[in-house]
Amino acid sequence: MPRKTNKQMGLKEAIEHFSDPESVLAYMTRLRWPDGVVKCPTCGREGASFLKNQNKWQCKSAHAKRQFSAKVGTIFEDSPIPMDKWLVAVWMLANCKNGVSSYELARTLGITQKSAWFMLHRIRTAMKHGTFQKLGSTGGAVESDETFVGANVMKMHKSRRAKMQAIASNTYGMSRHAIGKTIVMGMLDRDLREVRATVIPDVKRATLQEQILNNVAGGATLITDDATGYRYALAEGFAHEIINHAQEYVRGQVHTQGIENFWSLLKRGLRGTYVAVEPFHLGRYVDEQVFRYNNRGSKEFPVSDFARFTRLMEQIDGKRITYAEVTGKVGEEAQA
């Protein structure tokens, strides 16, 4: 039977391929040093000696941390979990449309739920891509909108609902559907077919317009709803089209259906797979869905599971994150 190519490779083939330690080592080596020259991550010297019995390299210069592996400086650093399990976890999170829960990953890999939860957050850190061209720079229209993520107040117990309503009544400008929720703002470039999304503290004009100015090219066509935060100053730097959802949802090419489609995908994963997400962690879950959306491909330009996996693996370098950082406990030991 002929061997499948990378474009045809699925999860079953990925598990079989990465179950071989030599295949994993060869893959990680090519990924970290594409030119084939292994460099010491501490001093940058070339020509490190490979220690076959440890699957590590040793720098020829005498200094601290002269021995290193291909995991140093990546999301895998200092993890006791074998790389064959790590790579399967990366594959699953990159390709499962609605995400993967830590309990499901723990059962699949045979590890604890706590370890699986930490693994997933490390992978989500790699999914965040910090360098990109501004939206609208190629001439495509840009849709901008915000959504509220959190529990439905009307479905709460009456005692908790009363507390939420009391908070809203003491907070100027807070609507009923926004009580106790976290705000996520997103922008979709119709031409690039890419989304940028991030958690924001409020929906004030200064906050919304700062995000737009940082992410959208000047002079681009910007489409929003009629929220107050999008008015006035935006008309000076953009061709601003407004759709009033109280009257209509589509007026020719003026609509925000594209970014609202992204919100439906995001909330489907949060409600169906992850169930309950703390606001402190929400930003990483948003980055996860943004990565999959921006690498989803289309009928004209298909993207294989292997290609999506490879794109994520190319972003693992320099994304080291510790358990204390994930749980927000950085600095607590120093204060104790």
HELIX and SHEET records of a PDB file:
HELIX    1   1 ASN A    6  GLN A    8  5                                   3    
HELIX    2   2 LEU A   11  PHE A   18  1                                   8    
HELIX    3   3 PRO A   21  ARG A   32  1                                  12    
HELIX    4   4 MET A   83  ASN A   95  1                                  13    
HELIX    5   5 SER A  102  LEU A  109  1                                   8    
HELIX    6   6 GLN A  113  MET A  127  1                                  15    
HELIX    7   7 VAL A  153  LYS A  155  5                                   3    
HELIX    8   8 LYS A  158  SER A  169  1                                  12    
HELIX    9   9 ARG A  176  ALA A  178  5                                   3    
HELIX   10  10 ARG A  205  ASN A  215  1                                  11    
HELIX   11  11 THR A  228  TYR A  230  5                                   3    
HELIX   12  12 LEU A  234  GLY A  237  1                                   4    
HELIX   13  13 GLN A  257  GLY A  269  1                                  13    
HELIX   14  14 LEU A  270  TYR A  274  3                                   5    
HELIX   15  15 LEU A  282  ASN A  294  1                                  13    
HELIX   16  16 ASP A  305  MET A  313  1                                   9    
HELIX   17  17 TYR A  323  VAL A  326  1                                   4    
HELIX   18  18 GLU A  332  GLN A  335  1                                   4    
SHEET    1   A 3 SER A  49  LEU A  51  0                                        
SHEET    2   A 3 LYS A  56  GLN A  58 -1                                        
SHEET    3   A 3 GLN A  67  PHE A  68 -1                                        
SHEET    1   B 5 GLU A 194  ILE A 200  0                                        
SHEET    2   B 5 THR A 182  ASP A 189 -1                                        
SHEET    3   B 5 VAL A 142  VAL A 149 -1                                        
SHEET    4   B 5 THR A 221  ASP A 225  1                                        
SHEET    5   B 5 ALA A 239  ILE A 243  1                                        
END                                                                             
